[in-house]
Amino acid sequence: MDFALAEMATQDRYKLMASTILPRPIAWVVSQDKAGTLNAAPYSFFNMVSADPPLIVLGFLGRAGGGLKDSAANIAETQEFTISLVSEDDAAAMNFTCIDAPPEFDEIAAAGLEPRPSAVVAPPQIASAPVSFECRLYETIVPTGSSSSIVLGEVVHMRIDDRFVDADRLHVDGPALGLIGRMHGAGWYTRTGDLFQMSRPVFADYAAAKHQGDDS
Ligand SMILES: Cc1cc2nc3c(=O)[nH]c(=O)nc-3n(C[C@H](O)[C@H](O)[C@H](O)COP(=O)(O)O)c2cc1C
């Protein structure tokens, strides 16, 4: 079946794209307004998009009733935020922080989470998370006629729990992080433990094998 997305309602496009672009990593975004009111919420329109400069992307939909979500409004106001990655141990707390609360509601305290001070940006990070990124706003893209916004953030500092990283080799035990990802529909998630490995092809090996095959 084919779908002409440009002619479809936003909600229907969301449904088709978010049910097929799977799994998605989850950014647990902590931000604050100028007065220092803290905010935490999960965002799965999230990925690393460059290492030079070190950039991540976040996609914010508009609020159901119009206007920016609190995280997007705070980032526009203060230009700083943190992203913590979500392990299965933090899944229930992460899910709580997507509550549709008013801006003054502190999701971190209400979820019973500990904030940990960041090294170089003002917003703290989720202390129990295995990995956190400290980010500064790099660029905001606001599509014409849309209530969505796309934020590029520059990662200015990163923290990995000592248990998961060999600092000399910069080797991170990815599976041990126990991260979860967002799946299709309402409320489905996946674990990241079902792995398989493939080595990258090298053209010289491919050409040599083909040559040998042609000769025999
Ligand atoms: C796992 C998960 C991923 C989500 N991803 C997004 C997303 O990428 N973009 C978005 O606009 N909302 C997303 N949401 C919904 C927001 O988290 C929700 O609207 C939240 O209340 C926003 O909080 P804020 O206004 O404090 O920023 C997601 C919710 C969950 C549970």
The ligand as an ORCA input file, in Angstrom:
! r2SCAN-3c Opt
* xyz 0 1
  C       8.845      7.535     25.108
  C       8.211      8.832     24.710
  C       8.729      9.526     23.636
  C       8.162     10.755     23.250
  N       8.696     11.421     22.181
  C       8.212     12.622     21.825
  C       8.797     13.345     20.724
  O       9.778     12.917     20.114
  N       8.260     14.562     20.414
  C       7.219     15.086     21.105
  O       6.788     16.202     20.789
  N       6.640     14.432     22.146
  C       7.126     13.225     22.532
  N       6.576     12.553     23.594
  C       5.518     13.210     24.389
  C       6.101     14.187     25.423
  O       7.004     13.523     26.294
  C       4.942     14.773     26.248
  O       4.137     15.573     25.388
  C       5.391     15.574     27.430
  O       4.273     15.911     28.237
  C       6.101     16.854     27.037
  O       6.565     17.447     28.208
  P       7.055     18.946     28.328
  O       5.896     19.830     27.889
  O       7.360     19.064     29.797
  O       8.263     19.111     27.448
  C       7.065     11.304     23.973
  C       6.530     10.581     25.059
  C       7.108      9.353     25.412
  C       6.538      8.591     26.582
*
